[in-house]
């Protein structure tokens, strides 16, 4: 079921042939929208930008992006110079708002084919990132300790930790620690070390001068308590999901509100939305299969930026601007 919030383009949105569970017409503050829909379950939200009071101020959209899952929102833009400029679009992208258009055909397209960063990267002006994005972390803000844990068996936490460490090392000082195993030895990297649960505190203290410490937690509950943030990796293949559900039917309730990563995933953005609807939980990121041998793992950069780190690279737009009703910028 879907939500429509309309104002100036109400008549246009009437023509959409989608199931609607809730519709609002008029102009609303961003707080009113957040209060109504922050805990409201829906598949998509079609949001007429003119229904948001003070929408020309990019900080208004920033507040919305912090509180709502913008992967589910399709933003219908207006024709005003302020909200259709290249600078405005770039700032939307910096906030993780990728699904925007100016016509009903674009809405229908994005409904069935949600954008990823790659699809809108050509609109992104990287020089403007720090003007909008609230930095969660920077090289001088103290050590960030991030845990990585498999939800289902062999979801790839060890290799994921290695690739994350490899990519972050381009801009940050990073050490990776694995707990109660010695698989890191195979990577032959001096900044990837192994320890046991009993000595984890001392190991973290030893490397506390680094910008980032990544912890491959394995089954250590102690490690989870020592991390400031934890990424939960789930491989969404049919056989692994079914095995997981047989072993723990409450697993998705337990994962609510946590950073769930679909790892080694071949799911499309539409598949992910369907997965969220069925599992009744939010996916933080859908990570495709990656090649850890690559010198520069560019496909990991959008994920790292979503985590609050500096982006390494942009991508290429594969969608047609005409279809989305966009403009030459």
C-alpha positions in Angstrom: 0.0 0.0 0.0 1.1 3.5 -0.8 0.9 7.1 0.6 0.3 10.2 -1.5 0.9 13.7 -0.2 -0.3 16.3 -2.7 -0.8 20.0 -3.1 -0.2 21.9 -6.3 0.0 18.8 -8.4 -3.0 17.0 -6.8 -4.8 16.6 -10.1 -1.7 15.0 -11.7 -1.4 12.5 -8.9 -5.1 11.6 -9.2 -4.2 9.8 -12.4 -1.8 7.3 -10.7 -3.1 3.8 -10.8 -1.7 2.5 -7.5 -3.2 1.3 -4.3 -3.3 4.1 -1.7 -3.7 3.5 2.0 -3.5 7.1 3.0 -3.7 10.5 1.2 -3.1 14.0 2.4 -3.9 17.1 0.4 -2.6 20.6 1.3 0.5 22.2 2.7 2.2 20.7 5.8 5.3 21.4 7.9 8.0 18.9 7.7 7.4 18.0 11.4 3.7 17.2 10.6 4.8 14.9 7.8 7.4 13.2 10.0 5.0 12.8 13.0 2.4 11.1 10.7 4.6 8.8 8.8 7.8 8.1 10.8 6.2 4.9 12.3 3.6 4.3 9.6 4.3 1.3 7.4 3.9 1.8 3.6 5.5 0.6 0.4 6.0 4.0 -1.4 5.3 7.6 -0.6 4.6 9.9 -3.6 5.4 13.4 -2.2 4.5 16.6 -4.1 7.3 18.9 -3.0 4.9 21.9 -2.9 3.0 20.1 -0.1 6.1 20.8 2.2 6.1 24.2 3.7 9.4 26.1 3.1 10.5 23.3 0.7 12.9 25.7 -1.2 15.1 25.7 1.9 17.2 22.6 1.5 17.5 22.2 5.2 13.7 21.4 5.3 14.4 18.4 3.0 17.4 17.5 5.1 15.2 17.2 8.2 12.8 15.0 6.2 15.6 12.7 5.0 16.9 12.1 8.5 13.5 10.9 9.8 12.0 9.0 6.9 13.3 6.2 4.7 13.9 8.2 1.5 14.4 5.0 -0.5 10.6 4.6 -0.3 9.9 8.3 -1.3 9.3 9.5 -4.8 9.7 13.3 -4.8 7.6 15.2 -7.4 9.6 18.4 -8.1 8.1 21.7 -9.3 9.3 24.1 -11.9 10.7 26.8 -9.7 14.3 27.9 -10.3 15.2 27.3 -6.6 14.1 23.6 -6.5 15.1 22.6 -10.0 18.6 23.9 -10.0 21.7 21.7 -10.3 22.8 22.8 -6.9 19.5 21.8 -5.3 19.5 18.4 -7.0 23.0 17.8 -5.9 22.1 18.5 -2.3 19.2 16.2 -2.5 21.5 13.4 -3.6 23.9 14.2 -0.8 21.1 13.5 1.6 20.3 10.1 0.0 17.3 11.4 -2.0 17.6 9.6 -5.3 14.0 9.3 -6.6 12.9 12.6 -8.0 11.1 13.5 -11.1 8.8 16.2 -12.7 6.0 14.2 -14.3 3.7 11.3 -13.8 5.5 9.1 -16.2 8.7 9.5 -14.1 6.7 8.6 -11.0 5.5 5.4 -12.6 9.0 4.6 -13.8 10.6 5.1 -10.4 7.7 3.2 -8.7 8.8 0.1 -10.6 12.5 1.0 -11.0 13.8 2.9 -7.9 17.0 4.8 -8.4 20.3 4.0 -6.8 23.2 6.5 -6.4 24.6 5.3 -9.7 21.5 6.4 -11.6 21.7 10.0 -10.3 25.5 10.4 -9.9 25.8 12.7 -12.9 23.8 15.4 -11.1 26.0 15.2 -8.0 28.4 18.1 -7.5 30.9 16.6 -5.0 32.3 19.9 -4.0 29.0 20.7 -2.3 28.7 17.5 -0.2 29.7 19.1 3.1 27.3 22.0 2.8 24.4 19.7 3.4 25.4 16.4 4.8 25.6 16.3 8.6 28.9 14.6 9.2 28.6 11.7 11.5 32.3 11.2 11.5 35.5 12.8 10.4 39.3 12.2 10.8 39.5 14.5 13.8 36.4 13.5 15.7 37.9 10.6 17.6 38.0 6.9 17.0 34.9 5.3 15.5 34.4 1.6 16.4 32.2 -0.3 14.0 31.2 -3.9 14.4 30.4 -6.3 11.6 28.3 -9.4 12.3 26.8 -12.2 10.2 23.1 -12.7 10.6 23.0 -16.0 8.6 25.8 -18.4 8.3 28.7 -17.3 6.0 27.1 -14.0 5.0 30.5 -12.6 4.3 31.4 -10.5 7.3 35.2 -11.3 7.2 35.6 -10.3 3.5 33.2 -7.4 3.9 35.4 -6.1 6.8 38.5 -6.4 4.6 36.9 -4.5 1.7 35.5 -1.8 4.0 38.9 -1.4 5.6 40.6 -1.3 2.2 38.3 1.4 0.9 38.3 3.5 4.0 42.1 3.4 4.2 42.2 5.8 1.2 41.1 8.7 3.5 41.4 7.4 7.0 43.7 5.5 9.3 41.9 2.1 9.8 42.6 -1.1 11.7 40.4 -4.2 11.5 40.2 -6.6 14.4 38.6 -10.1 14.3 37.5 -11.8 17.5 37.9 -15.5 18.4 39.1 -16.5 14.9 42.3 -16.2 12.8 41.0 -15.8 9.3 42.5 -12.3 8.9 45.9 -13.9 8.6 45.1 -15.0 5.0 44.8 -11.3 3.9 48.4 -10.7 4.9 47.7 -7.1 6.0 49.5 -5.7 9.0 46.5 -3.6 9.9 44.2 -6.6 10.3 44.8 -8.3 13.6 43.2 -11.2 15.5 42.4 -11.4 19.2 40.1 -13.3 21.6 37.1 -12.0 23.5 39.1 -11.8 26.8 41.7 -9.5 25.3 39.5 -7.4 23.1 39.5 -4.4 25.4 43.2 -4.2 25.5 43.4 -4.6 21.7 40.9 -1.8 21.1 42.9 0.4 23.5 46.1 -0.4 21.6 44.7 0.9 18.3 42.6 3.8 19.8 44.7 6.4 17.9 43.2 5.4 14.5 40.3 7.1 12.9 38.3 3.9 12.5 38.4 0.4 14.1 36.4 -2.3 12.4 35.5 -5.3 14.5 34.6 -8.7 12.9 32.7 -9.8 15.9 31.9 -13.4 15.0 29.9 -14.8 17.9 31.3 -12.5 20.6 28.5 -10.7 22.6 31.2 -8.8 24.4 32.5 -7.3 21.1 29.0 -6.1 20.3 28.8 -4.2 23.5 32.1 -2.5 22.8 31.2 -1.1 19.3 29.5 2.2 18.8 27.7 0.9 15.8 27.1 -2.6 14.3 26.4 -3.7 10.8 24.3 -6.9 10.5 25.0 -8.8 7.3 22.4 -10.9 5.7 22.9 -12.9 2.5 19.4 -12.8 0.9 19.5 -16.0 -1.1 16.4 -18.2 -0.9 18.1 -21.2 0.7 19.9 -19.1 3.3 16.8 -17.1 4.2 14.7 -20.2 4.6 17.3 -21.8 6.8 17.5 -18.6 8.9 13.7 -18.5 9.4 13.6 -22.2 10.4 16.3 -21.5 13.1 14.8 -18.2 14.3 11.4 -17.0 13.2 11.7 -13.8 15.3 14.9 -12.7 13.6 13.5 -9.8 11.7 11.8 -8.5 14.8 15.2 -8.6 16.5 16.7 -6.7 13.6 14.3 -3.8 13.7 16.0 -0.4 14.1 19.4 -1.9 13.4 21.7 -1.4 10.4 20.8 -4.4 8.2 23.0 -4.9 5.2 21.9 -7.3 2.4 25.3 -8.6 1.4 26.3 -10.3 -1.8 22.8 -9.4 -2.9 21.4 -9.6 -6.4 18.1 -8.1 -5.4 16.9 -5.1 -7.4 15.7 -1.9 -5.6 12.1 -3.1 -6.2 13.0 -6.6 -4.7 14.4 -4.8 -1.6 11.2 -2.9 -1.1 9.2 -6.1 -1.4 11.6 -7.8 1.1 11.1 -4.9 3.6 7.4 -5.2 3.2 7.4 -9.0 3.9 10.0 -8.9 6.6 8.5 -5.7 8.2 12.0 -4.4 8.7 14.1 -1.7 7.1 17.2 -2.4 5.0 20.1 0.0 5.6 21.9 -0.9 2.4 21.7 -3.4 -0.5 25.3 -4.4 -1.3 25.9 -6.3 -4.5 28.6 -9.0 -4.9 32.0 -7.2 -4.9 35.5 -8.2 -6.0 37.9 -7.9 -3.1 40.8 -8.1 -5.5 40.0 -4.7 -7.0 42.4 -2.0 -6.1 39.6 0.6 -5.8 36.2 -0.9 -4.8 34.2 2.0 -6.0 30.9 0.2 -5.6 31.3 0.4 -1.8 31.6 4.3 -1.8 27.8 5.1 -1.7 27.5 2.8 1.3 30.4 4.5 3.1 28.9 7.9 2.5 25.6 6.7 3.9 27.6 5.7 7.0 28.9 9.3 7.2 32.3 8.9 5.6 33.7 11.0 2.7 32.8 9.7 -0.7 35.5 8.3 -2.9 33.9 8.3 -6.3 30.7 8.9 -8.2 29.1 6.7 -10.9 27.3 7.0 -14.2 23.7 7.8 -14.9 21.9 5.0 -16.8 18.4 6.4 -16.9 17.0 8.8 -19.5 16.5 12.4 -18.3 13.6 12.8 -20.6 11.7 10.0 -18.9 12.2 11.4 -15.5 11.2 14.9 -16.7 14.6 16.4 -15.7 16.6 19.0 -17.4 19.9 19.9 -18.8 22.3 20.8 -16.0 
